[in-house]
Amino acid sequence: MADYINNKEFYQMLVDYKEVCRQAEERGEPTPRIPENIGSCFYMIATRLGTKWKFSGYTYREEMISDALENCVVAVHNFDPSKSKNPFAYFTQIIYYAFLRRIEKEKKQTFVKYKSLEHFLIDASLNDEDADAYSTFDITNDKMKPILEKYERKPKKKTTRKAKSEGVEKFVED
């Protein structure tokens, strides 16, 4: 395959693979492996999307690509050739949302790391004679503030019409 993905060829590869899977299922055999050429299409889409401005600055881009490939492998059986003849768009969307999920996981992990360090510094300042050194250390920066604000917000009470009629309050995040 070339350095680009021909959508018609990609579509035909998926149609052929789906037919092989259908035949294996009829014979009672396990699902066959995804062909290498389909996997390389997934990889090309993911790596190219990872270079776009929205995703290129993250240090965990390889993890984003790995998650995306895993999601594509899981979703390859959900692609229905009778509904769409554009597998490039279908798998690009899957990859895009896999990237967003990884970014969200990493931000949450960053929050956990920050809070752990903050608790460590507080504990260290309480148990150490040199407490002033810890109290002057500020690890909050401009990039960290939105992450902290997002995860430190408490969910607000929101009552839906249905819940109001049943006398139930639900907690939801903004």
C-alpha positions in Angstrom: 0.0 0.0 0.0 1.2 3.5 -0.7 1.6 6.4 1.7 -2.0 7.3 1.4 -5.2 5.3 1.8 -7.4 4.8 -1.3 -10.9 4.7 0.2 -12.2 2.4 -2.5 -9.5 -0.1 -2.0 -9.9 0.1 1.8 -13.6 -0.4 1.4 -13.0 -3.5 -0.8 -10.5 -4.9 1.7 -13.1 -4.6 4.5 -15.8 -6.2 2.3 -13.5 -9.1 1.5 -12.6 -9.5 5.2 -16.3 -9.4 6.3 -17.0 -12.2 3.7 -14.2 -14.3 5.1 -15.5 -13.7 8.6 -19.0 -14.7 7.6 -17.8 -17.9 5.9 -15.7 -18.8 9.0 -18.8 -18.3 11.2 -20.9 -20.5 9.0 -18.3 -23.3 9.4 -18.1 -22.8 13.1 -14.5 -21.6 13.0 -13.0 -18.8 15.0 -13.0 -15.3 13.6 -9.9 -14.9 11.3 -7.2 -12.4 12.0 -7.5 -8.9 10.5 -5.4 -8.7 7.4 -2.2 -6.8 7.7 -3.2 -4.3 4.9 -6.3 -3.3 6.9 -4.2 -2.9 10.0 -1.7 -0.7 8.2 -4.6 1.5 7.1 -5.7 1.9 10.7 -2.1 2.7 11.6 -1.7 5.3 8.8 -5.0 7.0 9.8 -4.0 7.1 13.5 -0.4 8.3 12.9 -1.5 11.0 10.5 -4.3 12.2 12.7 -1.8 12.3 15.6 0.2 14.9 13.7 -2.6 17.3 13.5 -2.3 20.5 15.6 -5.0 19.4 18.0 -3.0 16.3 19.0 0.6 16.9 18.1 1.7 18.6 21.3 1.0 15.7 23.7 3.8 13.7 25.1 1.7 10.5 25.2 0.8 10.5 21.5 2.0 6.9 21.2 -0.5 5.8 23.8 -3.2 7.7 21.9 -2.3 5.8 18.8 -2.2 2.5 20.6 -5.7 3.1 22.1 -7.0 4.1 18.7 -5.6 0.9 17.0 -7.2 -1.2 19.7 -10.5 0.5 19.2 -10.3 0.0 15.4 -9.6 -3.7 15.9 -12.6 -4.0 18.2 -14.8 -1.9 15.8 -13.8 -3.5 12.5 -16.6 -6.1 12.9 -19.2 -3.3 13.4 -18.4 -1.6 10.1 -21.4 -2.3 7.8 -20.6 -2.1 4.1 -24.2 -1.9 3.2 -24.7 1.3 5.2 -21.5 3.2 4.3 -18.9 3.1 1.5 -16.6 5.4 3.4 -14.5 3.3 5.9 -11.9 6.1 6.1 -14.4 8.4 7.7 -15.8 5.7 10.0 -12.4 4.7 11.4 -11.1 8.3 11.5 -14.0 9.0 13.9 -13.2 6.0 16.0 -9.6 7.1 16.2 -10.5 10.7 16.9 -12.6 9.8 19.9 -10.0 7.3 21.1 -7.6 10.2 21.2 -10.0 12.3 23.2 -10.6 9.5 25.7 -6.8 9.1 26.2 -6.3 12.8 26.7 -9.1 12.8 29.3 -7.5 9.8 31.1 -4.1 11.5 31.1 -5.5 14.8 32.5 -7.2 12.9 35.2 -4.0 11.1 36.0 -2.2 14.4 36.1 -4.7 15.6 38.6 -4.1 12.6 40.8 -0.4 13.1 40.6 -0.7 16.8 41.5 -3.0 16.0 44.5 -0.6 13.3 45.7 2.3 15.7 45.5 0.3 18.4 47.2 -0.6 16.0 50.1 3.1 14.9 50.3 4.2 18.5 50.6 1.6 19.2 53.2 2.6 16.1 55.2 6.2 16.9 54.8 5.8 20.5 56.0 3.9 19.3 59.1 6.5 16.7 60.0 9.7 18.5 59.2 11.7 21.2 61.0 12.3 22.9 57.6 8.6 23.5 57.0 9.2 26.9 55.3 10.9 25.2 52.4 7.8 23.2 51.7 5.3 26.0 52.2 6.9 28.3 49.7 7.0 25.6 47.0 4.1 26.2 44.6 3.5 23.6 41.9 0.4 25.3 40.4 1.0 26.8 37.0 -1.2 28.2 34.3 -1.6 24.9 32.5 -2.5 23.1 35.7 -5.3 25.5 36.8 -8.0 24.4 34.3 -7.3 20.7 35.1 -7.6 21.4 38.9 -10.7 23.4 38.4 -12.4 20.7 36.4 -11.7 17.8 38.8 -12.2 19.8 42.0 -15.6 21.0 41.1 -18.3 19.2 43.0 -21.3 18.0 41.0 -24.3 20.3 41.2 -27.7 19.1 42.1 -29.9 19.0 39.0 -33.5 18.0 39.1 -35.1 16.8 35.9 -38.8 16.9 35.3 -39.1 13.2 35.7 -37.0 13.1 38.8 -38.9 16.1 40.2 -42.2 14.2 39.8 -40.7 11.2 41.5 -39.1 13.4 44.2 -35.5 12.3 43.2 -32.4 14.6 42.9 -29.7 13.7 40.5 -26.0 14.8 40.6 -24.5 15.8 37.3 -21.4 17.6 36.2 -21.5 20.7 34.0 
